[in-house]
């Protein structure tokens, strides 16, 4: 059972919403290549707010993801696309279907 997760919230700068959306869509292929990432979702919460939700069976998978290509690309693009640094929370999965 998945036990570990990440929940990230991204606030796009005005006029950069489409670029954030495209960045997130492009990250899917990187997530697919990560052995330890069980599920990976990119979502739009409202017009300028986006999110990423991922799950992992092991802490090692979560740690690898946090230092992997998606995180690196996101932090590189953050000053250009986001109003502030992403809010990334490490969460514990209590139940899942």
C-alpha positions as CSV (number, residue, x, y, z in Angstrom):
1,X,0.0,0.0,0.0
2,X,1.2,3.5,-0.7
3,X,2.2,5.2,2.5
4,X,4.0,8.4,1.4
5,X,2.9,11.4,-0.7
6,X,3.7,14.9,-1.8
7,X,1.3,17.7,-2.2
8,X,2.5,20.8,-4.0
9,X,0.7,24.0,-4.7
10,X,1.8,26.4,-7.5
11,X,0.6,29.9,-8.0
12,X,1.1,31.1,-11.6
13,X,2.1,34.7,-12.3
14,X,-0.5,36.7,-14.2
15,X,-0.3,35.8,-17.9
16,X,1.8,32.7,-17.2
17,X,-1.0,30.3,-16.5
18,X,-0.8,28.5,-19.9
19,X,3.0,28.1,-19.5
20,X,2.5,26.5,-16.1
21,X,-0.1,24.2,-17.5
22,X,2.2,23.2,-20.4
23,X,5.1,22.7,-18.0
24,X,3.0,20.3,-15.9
25,X,1.8,18.4,-18.9
26,X,5.4,18.0,-20.1
27,X,6.5,16.6,-16.7
28,X,4.3,13.5,-17.1
29,X,7.0,11.7,-19.1
30,X,9.6,12.4,-16.4
31,X,7.2,11.1,-13.8
32,X,6.6,7.9,-15.8
33,X,10.4,7.2,-15.8
34,X,10.6,7.3,-12.0
35,X,10.6,3.8,-10.5
36,X,9.6,4.9,-7.1
37,X,6.7,7.2,-8.1
38,X,3.5,5.1,-7.9
39,X,1.0,7.8,-9.0
40,X,1.6,11.4,-10.2
41,X,-1.2,13.9,-10.8
42,X,-1.0,17.5,-12.1
43,X,-4.1,19.5,-11.5
44,X,-5.6,22.9,-11.9
45,X,-7.3,24.2,-8.8
46,X,-8.5,27.5,-10.2
47,X,-7.5,29.9,-13.0
48,X,-4.0,30.6,-11.6
49,X,-3.5,27.8,-9.0
50,X,-2.1,24.4,-9.9
51,X,-1.1,21.4,-7.9
52,X,0.9,18.2,-8.0
53,X,0.0,15.1,-6.0
54,X,2.3,12.1,-6.0
55,X,2.4,8.8,-4.1
56,X,5.2,6.4,-3.1
57,X,5.5,3.1,-1.4
58,X,8.8,3.9,0.2
59,X,10.4,7.0,1.7
60,X,13.3,6.5,-0.7
61,X,11.0,6.9,-3.7
62,X,9.7,10.2,-2.3
63,X,13.3,11.4,-1.5
64,X,14.4,10.5,-5.0
65,X,11.5,12.4,-6.5
66,X,12.2,15.5,-4.5
67,X,15.8,15.6,-5.9
68,X,14.8,14.3,-9.4
69,X,14.3,16.0,-12.8
70,X,10.8,17.3,-12.2
71,X,11.8,19.1,-9.0
72,X,14.9,20.5,-10.6
73,X,13.0,21.7,-13.7
74,X,10.3,23.2,-11.5
75,X,12.7,25.1,-9.3
76,X,14.5,26.4,-12.3
77,X,11.3,27.7,-13.9
78,X,9.7,28.9,-10.7
79,X,11.1,32.5,-10.8
80,X,9.8,33.0,-14.3
81,X,6.4,31.3,-13.9
82,X,5.3,31.5,-10.3
83,X,4.4,34.3,-7.9
84,X,6.3,32.5,-5.1
85,X,8.2,29.3,-4.4
86,X,6.0,26.2,-4.6
87,X,4.5,25.0,-1.3
88,X,5.5,21.4,-1.1
89,X,4.2,19.2,1.8
90,X,5.3,15.7,2.6
91,X,2.2,13.8,3.6
92,X,1.3,10.4,5.0
93,X,-1.4,8.4,3.1
94,X,-3.8,7.0,5.7
95,X,-6.2,5.2,3.4
96,X,-6.5,4.6,-0.4
97,X,-8.7,2.8,-2.9
